[in-house]
Structure formats: C-alpha cells, structure tokens
Amino acid sequence: MSHGVVRGHARDGRRVRGLRVAVDHGRLARILAEQKTRAGIIDIRVAIAEDRDLAVGDDVMILVVAGDIRENVIAVLADTLNLIKKTVTEKTEYFM
C-alpha cells in the first residue's frame, strides 16, 4: 500500500500551503487494467483526492495492490504509482 499526503515542503525546499490534483480518468483506467494483467496480481484499488483544495497533512492518494507474493506486489505497486504520478495526475502546489 502507498499512502500519499500533502507535504509541508516542496522538493525544491519551498514551504507548501496546500495543493490541488487533477486526474485523467481514462488514462488511469487503462493503467489499472494493464497492471492487473501482470503475474500474480489479484486486484488494484486507488483513491485520489481530486479537484479540491488540500492542506498539509491531507490524504492525496491511497494505492493498494493485492497479489500472491511480495515480489509481484511490490513491483506492480512501484510501477503503478510511478505511472499514475507521471501520466495521470497533475498537481498545482500553493506556496507560502
């Protein structure tokens, strides 16, 4: 499971007040369908807090991968998380 929350600082060190996330639902559905076909994977669930202002500490995304053995689950969890963050979500950060 991956549980992402709004951090208090951006990667460049600036203080963050909050953020907003937009989601490409078509792309998300395709990624989940593709990843579910990988060896040993039973199911993948994701919840993304979208189209609303989020404050520091708020949940942004929860991603859960269920499968047969740890190696299969961890690989799919990492790949799915990276694909979602790179190609599905677009975030707008609000700085102090």
C-alpha positions in Angstrom: 0.0 0.0 0.0 1.1 3.6 -0.7 -0.5 6.4 1.2 0.5 9.8 -0.1 -0.2 13.0 1.9 0.4 16.7 1.3 4.0 17.5 2.4 4.9 20.8 4.1 7.7 21.4 1.8 8.2 21.0 -2.0 11.1 19.1 -3.4 12.9 22.4 -4.0 12.5 23.4 -0.4 9.7 25.9 -0.6 7.1 25.8 2.1 3.8 24.4 0.8 0.4 25.7 2.0 -1.6 23.1 0.0 -2.3 21.6 -3.4 -4.9 20.6 -5.9 -4.9 17.5 -8.0 -6.5 16.8 -11.4 -6.9 13.3 -12.7 -7.1 11.9 -16.3 -9.6 9.1 -15.6 -9.3 7.5 -19.0 -5.5 7.1 -18.6 -6.0 5.9 -15.0 -8.4 3.1 -16.1 -6.0 2.0 -18.8 -3.1 1.8 -16.4 -5.0 -0.2 -13.8 -6.3 -2.6 -16.5 -2.8 -3.2 -17.8 -1.2 -3.6 -14.4 -4.0 -6.1 -13.3 -2.8 -8.5 -16.0 0.6 -8.8 -14.5 1.7 -12.1 -12.9 0.2 -12.8 -9.5 -1.9 -9.7 -9.2 -5.4 -10.1 -7.9 -6.7 -6.5 -7.7 -5.6 -2.9 -7.6 -7.5 -0.1 -5.9 -6.8 3.6 -5.9 -8.4 6.7 -4.3 -7.2 10.1 -5.3 -8.4 13.3 -3.7 -9.1 15.4 -6.8 -10.5 18.8 -7.8 -10.5 20.2 -4.3 -8.0 22.2 -2.2 -5.9 20.0 0.1 -3.9 21.2 3.1 -0.7 20.0 4.5 -1.3 16.5 6.0 -4.4 15.7 3.9 -4.5 12.4 2.0 -3.7 12.8 -1.6 -3.7 9.2 -2.9 -4.0 5.8 -1.5 -2.9 2.9 -3.8 -3.4 -0.8 -2.8 -2.2 -3.8 -4.7 -3.3 -7.3 -3.8 -1.4 -10.3 -5.1 0.2 -13.6 -4.5 3.7 -13.0 -3.4 5.6 -9.9 -2.2 7.9 -9.6 -5.2 5.0 -9.4 -7.6 3.0 -7.0 -5.5 6.0 -4.6 -4.8 6.9 -4.4 -8.4 3.4 -3.6 -9.5 2.9 -1.2 -6.7 6.0 0.8 -7.6 5.3 0.7 -11.4 1.6 1.7 -10.9 2.4 4.5 -8.5 5.1 5.9 -10.9 2.8 5.7 -13.9 0.0 7.5 -12.0 2.2 10.3 -10.8 3.9 10.8 -14.2 0.9 10.4 -16.6 -2.4 10.5 -14.7 -2.3 13.3 -12.1 -1.4 16.9 -12.5 -0.9 18.8 -9.3 -0.9 22.5 -8.5 1.0 23.4 -5.4 0.2 26.5 -3.4 3.2 28.1 -1.6 3.5 30.3 1.4 
